[in-house]
Amino acid sequence: MKRPILILTFLFLIGFNNVNAQLTTTKDDVEAAALKVEQKVIEWRRDIHENPELGNQEVRTAALIAKHLKSLGIEVKTNVAVTGVVGLLNGDLPGPVIALRADMDALPVLERTPVPFASKVKTVYNGNETSVMHACGHDSHVAILMGVAEVLSGMKKNLKGTVKFIFQPAEEGAPKGEEGGAELMVKEGALENPKVDVIFGLHIDSQLEAGKISYRPGGMFAGVGDLRITVKGKSSHGAYPCNRFELIKMRKGKNHFCLKRYINIMAMKKATTEVQQLLTPNLAKVA
């Protein structure tokens, strides 16, 4: 089952021993609690998917998160880095401060998926009207972390240490002229009071088989790279189309150039040059 596996990912990332104090909470207890919250996670994810919000505009999403965390007795701070939410769960036993992070924002994309909870939202972004869609999985990330918060709050008496739940806005970038995202959250002290000892996050991956996770030591998905390509064609007189070098229209024949293929090749060359060192045998798949 996909979502319980994702919830358990976060639970095991924070360290089973941190939950399993004096063996009063077992691995089976953790898995049972994750399964119990599964339907809620599905409902949250679909609700958030149907009501997406762009960076620094995640007002509804933040309110949903804050309401849920407060209902669990978790200390909540809102309006961090514009619309971010930070929750603090203090375990009854001493231990480290572990942060779990999820991003909240959607993308300026028109949704065309045939699901009943598809987004129909439109908004204004950078001065232009745009459709909005959770096309990068942040709806799932928020729902998963809300589920993890519910599971861990039910194990508070056996929790060794503190768990800080960080819901980050504007991961895809803040609107022009605005600050936002992780940098602003750090600047505003999201990792302080108490100081975080270690932080974990996850990202769903449609290319990975359901029921499995991938992980590696150290950083992963922790950078943003920009790629700018200039493609030049050759125009011609209408009477001499054989002299042109057309890039935009995809036509069959050896005399026509495939722009899409060119861009893919250039992107792959750049990825090979700059990212190859990250593609190490450390990447593992775990059932």
Protein Blocks (a to p, Z undefined) as FASTA:
>chain_A
ZZlmmmmmmmmmnopklmmgghlacfklmmmmmmmmmmmmmmmmmmmmmmgcdehilmmm
mmmmmmmmmmnopacdehiehiaccdddddfbdcddddddddfbdcddddfbfcfkbcfb
dcdeehiacddddfeopmmmmmmmmmmmmmmmmmmmmpgcjddddddehknopaehiaed
jllmmmnopmgoiadfbdcdddddfkbcghiacddehjehiaccddddddddddddfklm
mlpccfklccedjkbccfklmmmmmmmmmmmmmmmmmmcfkbccdZZ
